[in-house]
Amino acid sequence: QVQLVESGGGLVQAGTSLRLSCAASGGTFSRYGLGWFRQAPGKEREFVAAISATGASTYYAESVKGRFTISRDNAKDTVYLQMNSLKPEETADYYCAATLVTTSRNSRAYAYWGQGTQVTVST
């Protein structure tokens, strides 16, 4: 069973960049599809980006396409989310998740979740 720990969140100004990391342990990392989700206060958790087990396929929410990049380093058991041109409305807790079933935009496909890292984007 894989454990996930996110890091890299913080307070940034609108228009700037931040890179989130999610380190995995306890499983064969290269078998898992990985996703990033976010949840703002009072809102439902939403899909941000996902990457297949091999890294060959990536998926993005329309709202972040062209600004965010998901990547993975299977040698370091880590998945990243590079976020550029951040907007205040993207303030949220960001979660990484892992699935053995299929890489998906649907949070219900992911059995393993990290505790989240907070991102605050100020105006």
Secondary structure in CASP SS format (residue, H / E / C, confidence):
PFRMAT SS
TARGET T0000
AUTHOR 0000-0000-0000
METHOD secondary structure of the structure
MODEL  1
Q C 1.00
V C 1.00
Q E 1.00
L E 1.00
V E 1.00
E E 1.00
S E 1.00
G C 1.00
G C 1.00
G E 1.00
L E 1.00
V E 1.00
Q E 1.00
A C 1.00
G C 1.00
T C 1.00
S C 1.00
L E 1.00
R E 1.00
L E 1.00
S E 1.00
C E 1.00
A E 1.00
A E 1.00
S E 1.00
G C 1.00
G C 1.00
T C 1.00
F H 1.00
S H 1.00
R H 1.00
Y C 1.00
G E 1.00
L E 1.00
G E 1.00
W E 1.00
F E 1.00
R E 1.00
Q E 1.00
A C 1.00
P C 1.00
G C 1.00
K C 1.00
E C 1.00
R C 1.00
E E 1.00
F E 1.00
V E 1.00
A E 1.00
A E 1.00
I E 1.00
S C 1.00
A C 1.00
T C 1.00
G C 1.00
A C 1.00
S C 1.00
T E 1.00
Y E 1.00
Y E 1.00
A C 1.00
E C 1.00
S C 1.00
V C 1.00
K C 1.00
G C 1.00
R C 1.00
F E 1.00
T E 1.00
I E 1.00
S E 1.00
R E 1.00
D E 1.00
N C 1.00
A C 1.00
K C 1.00
D C 1.00
T E 1.00
V E 1.00
Y E 1.00
L E 1.00
Q E 1.00
M E 1.00
N C 1.00
S C 1.00
L C 1.00
K C 1.00
P H 1.00
E H 1.00
E H 1.00
T C 1.00
A E 1.00
D E 1.00
Y E 1.00
Y E 1.00
C E 1.00
A E 1.00
A E 1.00
T E 1.00
L C 1.00
V C 1.00
T C 1.00
T C 1.00
S C 1.00
R C 1.00
N C 1.00
S H 1.00
R H 1.00
A H 1.00
Y C 1.00
A C 1.00
Y E 1.00
W E 1.00
G C 1.00
Q C 1.00
G C 1.00
T E 1.00
Q E 1.00
V E 1.00
T E 1.00
V E 1.00
S E 1.00
T C 1.00
END
